[in-house]
Amino acid sequence: MKERTQNTLIRILTAVVALPVYVFLIVTDSLYSLPILLISIIVSGVCLWEFYQIAEGQSGYRPFVKTGMISALIINIVMYSYAYGNITGIGGITLNFDVRYLLAVLMLAFSVLATIHILKRPLKGGIYSLGATILGWFIIVIPYAHIMFLKSLRDGVIFIIFVHLVVMINDTGAYFGGVYFGKHKANFKASPNKSWEGYFSGLLFGIVFAILYSQFIEVFYGRYFFSIVESAIIGIIFSIIGNIGDLFESAMKRDGAIKDSGSIIPGHGGMWDVFDSTIFAMPLFYYYLIIRGIA
């Protein structure tokens, strides 16, 4: 019990210190909205690096880390430029990228990876190395970079905070529900220690907070986006998608025979441990807003 309480205090203290910095960078609009690009590069980059370490695991087949990380940087810049359209920066240099550039970057990166593998690495394990490198872009970098698409919307900050907080409250509810009330194992192969009490606690917390947040925005900011019923449905969807993201990461870690993706965030583990649910939820929310005609 003492160790459990100590770990909980560390988690809370870390959140108290890190969250204000993260939120500040999200809400800052100066410098051509470069802070949001910085967030995307750092978070997706660290998560990708952790994924590559997991992917190597005990297999001995190494992803192309350097090329993969450089490609991730370029992907972020391209998606930033697409999100914000024409941006004239220092020296009058104008960025005007089309989304097709993203496909070009991915194709070029794949060609580079294939060439490097043929010239420098043993042919054995080539499919694994190439596949793991590219997979990281599609399950981490591109999904998380949608934070820039959300930020570019009129009420982007409200939406970003919404998706982050609902997912975070869901995770928090699941954590405390599982730790203090968990008795019935959910028996997920990827994460056998998860309990149904934890899952439904997270679901309930997420639904309630989604409703409260929507009502708060309507009352104090005069902006109406979602009804109570729609907010509850969004809370349910975020909970399901967030758990899929969490279970996916758990499956990767179990395959790599490790407990945490890293140790960069005290009490929480690695960066991917913190953002695994949000990474899956953000692009889904963005395209939902487009379908609803809000984006």
Protein Blocks (a to p, Z undefined) as FASTA:
>chain_A
ZZmmmmmmmmmmmmmmmmmmmmmmmmpmghhllmmmmmmmmmmmmmmmmmmmmmnmmnop
acdfklmmmmmmmmmmmmmmmmnopaddehhiacdddfklmmmmmmmmmmmmmmmmmmmm
cfehklmmmmmmmmmmmmmmmmmmmmmmmmmpmklmmmmmmmmmmmmmmmmmmmmmmmmm
ombdgkiaklmmbcfklmmmmmmmmmmmmmmmmmmmmmmnopafbdfklmmmmmmmmmmm
mmmmmmmmmmmmmmnopabfbjkbghilpfklmmmmmmmmmmmmmmmmmmnomZZ
